[in-house]
């Protein structure tokens, strides 16, 4: 089976930080909700310590097998974009693993190209929390 189109990736700085966080906390995951304040940034959690909702969408898997989940409502807004998780100085969420590091994750986006959209439209729908967590 062909690999799916990449919808999300990490910047080099985010990849390095995810590696450090995983070394310290074990496997990690991302979740992007549509909430205000902290919920508007991608949150990084130890894998298994955040319950994915049944309608959450598995947007992709980034460095080290790290799943990136997004709420269905948020996905409706971001479905035509390619996302890059980056890291910048600043105060992150108290719940996200990077908070003690003095940095925070954020999303950078670009519109998908026509070729990317055509490929994605030919692929099966993205897996949801119901399908993955059972």
ZALO-269327 format. One record per atom (N, C-alpha, C): residue in one letter; x, y, z. Coordinates in steps of 0.001 Angstrom, whole numbers, plus 500000, padded with zeros to 6 digits. Example, Ala and Ser with C-alpha at 12.3 -4.5 7.8 and 13.67 -1.06 7.14 Angstrom:
BEGIN
a513190494310507800 a512300495500507800 a513200496700507800 s512850497750507080 s513670498940507140 s512900500030507870 
This chain:
BEGIN
x500837498822500000 x500000500000500000 x500885501246500000 x500521502223499197 x501295503456499109 x501147504271500394 x502194505006500704 x502157505872501882 x501204507033501614 x500486507429502653 x499552508553502553 x500312509858502332 x499613510828501786 x500175512173501663 x500466512710503062 x501579513387503209 x501944513955504524 x501147515224504754 x500400515250505856 x499570516403506209 x500184517221507339 x501125516602508076 x501735517272509219 x503176516809509339 x504053517720509767 x505456517378509996 x505999518262511111 x507202517972511523 x507871518755512560 x508996519566511946 x509194520785512443 x510404521528512082 x511580520814512746 x512786521159512340 x513970520544512955 x513998520800514456 x513684522027514867 x513702522361516296 x512633521575517056 x511452521440516473 x510392520670517130 x510766519191517194 x511388518683516145 x511813517282516151 x512826517005517248 x513772517934517424 x514759517760518488 x514080517794519860 x513158518723520060 x512454518820521343 x511604517587521603 x510913517088520602 x510116515869520771 x511024514712521165 x512200514620520559 x513154513580520934 x513572513669522393 x513861514875522858 x514226515065524268 x513061514722525197 x511862515163524820 x510689514881525659 x510408513379525722 x510549512710524586 x510316511260524567 x511377510520525369 x512613511000525347 x513671510365526142 x513371510496527635 x512769511600528010 x512457511858529414 x511144511220529867 x510125511215528989 x508779510804529391 x508291509525528729 x509055508962527813 x508580507821527041 x507847508316525804 x507209507411525046 x506530507814523811 x505517508931524076 x505445509869523127 x504556511017523269 x503568511072522107 x502614511973522224 x501614512205521180 x501269513689521165 x500702514139520050 x500174515497519952 x498666515443519819 x498014516476520358 x496584516675520113 x496359518158519886 x495609518461518834 x495253519839518496 x493743519957518622 x493294520724519602 x491863520945519745 x491518522313519210 x490281522665519274 x489847523966518792 x489548524926519914 x489987524606521121 x489665525449522267 x490388526774522223 x490059527621523159 x490726528909523246 x492001528750524079 x492779529784524118 x493997529844524939 x494921528676524631 x495204527844525638 x496128526723525432 x495621525748524384 x494306525607524250 x493737524657523309 x493957525021521861 x494448526237521590 x494685526623520215 x496090526256519751 x496903525703520621 x498256525272520280 x498303523748520320 x499191523137519528 x499323521680519622 x499871521311521002 x499232520371521634 x499617519943522978 x500336518601522878 x501411518465523634 x502213517243523646 x502014516543524991 x501632515278524939 x501355514506526145 x502101513175526097 x502363512577527266 x502838511196527240 x501753510334526578 x502158509473525678 x501186508641524987 x500438507782525993 x499137507756525873 x498300506982526775 x497756507788527935 x498259509004528144 x497754509832529240 x496727510852528775 x496433510888527495 x495383511745526958 x494432510847526181 x493169510920526503 x492177510097525805 x491721510779524532 x491937510117523432 x491502510620522135 x490009510389522026 x489284511407521537 x487847511275521337 x487526510441520115 x486354509874520099 x485938509013518995 x485938509697517653 x485660510988517615 x485627511695516333 x486936512413516018 x487922512363516935 x489226512961516640 x489833512280515421 x490605513038514654 x491185512558513405 x492699512388513585 x493211511239513149 x494656511007513159 x495225511636511893 x495755512845512029 x496232513607510879 x497506513010510300 x498300512396511152 x499534511787510683 x500400511343511837 x501531510778511478 x502520510326512458 x503817511032512111 x504398511700513108 x505632512459512903 x506782511743513588 x507913512384513685 x509161511802514180 x508984510805515307 x509679509702515183 x509679508695516239 x508349507993516422 x507506507994515396 x506209507330515512 x505221508096516371 x505380509401516464 x504530510245517309 x503230510583516592 x502080510099517093 x500812510423516434 x500417511875516671 x499801512468515645 x499282513837515732 x497781513764515494 x497025513989516562 x495563513943516533 x495003515356516471 x493832515479515862 x493154516769515787 x491667516541516006 x491040517457516754 x489595517343516958 x488891517485515613 x487749516832515486 x487006516852514220 x486607518267513830 x486180519069514792 x485791520453514486 x486972521247513957 x488123521071514569 x489323521787514128 x489744521293512745 x489650519997512511 x490014519430511213 x489160520029510090 x487902520310510377 x487034520908509359 x487618522230508859 x488297522969509733 x488914524236509336 x490280524046508678 x491037523045509096 x492423522874508673 x492588521842507552 x491538521248507070 x491649520114506137 x492325520450504808 x492371521710504446 x492999522106503182 x494416522642503385 x495005522342504547 x496332522868504840 x497320521766505189 x498570522069504969 x499674521250505448 x500202521958506686 x500410521215507763 x500818521814509037 x502248521424509388 x502975522385509907 x504303522131510445 x504298522548511909 x504609521597512784 x504735521889514205 x506109522493514404 x506139523676515000 x507395524358515259 x507471524646516754 x508581525149517199 x508762525498518609 x509372526895518671 x508843527699519590 x509324529073519756 x509493529357521240 x510337530331521583 x510462530710522997 x509125531244523507 x508857530998524766 x507632531515525373 x507020530512526315 x506007530961526987 x505332530116527960 x504283529269527260 x504446527963527338 x503460527047526795 x502433526695527846 x501604525740527521 x500567525293528444 x501176524531529604 x500583524671530765 x501020523900531917 x500766522423531761 x499907522029530801 x499586520618530595 x500446519977529515 x501038520765528644 x501842520227527562 x503273520020528049 x503897518938527616 x505199518536528158 x506323519549527967 x506212520424526995 x507302521378526757 x507270522571527700 x506200522748528466 x506033523938529309 x507248524231530203 x507829523240530892 x508983523546531750 x510248523938530985 x510252523765529675 x511435524050528855 x511558525529528493 x510521526333528784 x510552527747528416 x510254527992526950 x509644527014526298 x509260527114524893 x507834526608524749 x507289526818523547 x505959526274523271 x505879525825521827 x505056524818521606 x504806524370520238 x503789525310519607 x503889525488518303 x502875526211517544 x502793525616516155 x501704525921515454 x501519525411514102 x501803526496513083 x502512526096512048 x502674526938510863 x501936526189509753 x501243526915508920 x500436526235507909 x500633526848506533 x500342526049505545 x500280526506504161 x499144525752503492 x498569526346502487 x497524525652501744 x498132524476500989 x497383523396500914 x497827522258500121 x497814522643498647 x498741522086497893 x498769522337496448 x497641521560495788 x497341521906494545 x496310521174493802 x496683519696493691 x497966519410493456 x498414518019493347 x498225517276494673 x498552517935495787 x498355517314497108 x496874517058497372 x496027518024497044 x494589517860497254 x494034516708496421 x494472516610495177 x494014515520494308 x494417514173494898 x495646514079495367 x496118512826495975 x495314512490497223 x495104513486498089 x494384513264499346 x492939512842499081 x492308513456498090 x490923513114497775 x490788511674497279 x491868511116496727 x491847509735496253 x492135508731497365 x492605509207498510 x492924508325499636 x491682508039500470 x491711506935501219 x490602506700502153 x490574507794503217 x489435507978503894 x489376508989504953 x490426508702506036 x490826509784506725 x491780509624507822 x491145508816508945 x491941508019509660 x491398507242510787 x490891508172511894 x489891507709512612 x489347508460513751 x489657507719515042 x489411508385516147 x489628507776517455 x488823506499517625 x487599506466517100 x486782505245517200 x487451504072516497 x488065504325515348 x488689503258514575 x490001502783515185 x490747503699515756 x492077503365516268 x492018502832517687 x491176503455518529 x491132503045519943 x490035502035520216 x489210501773519237 x488307500720519259 x487078500634519948 
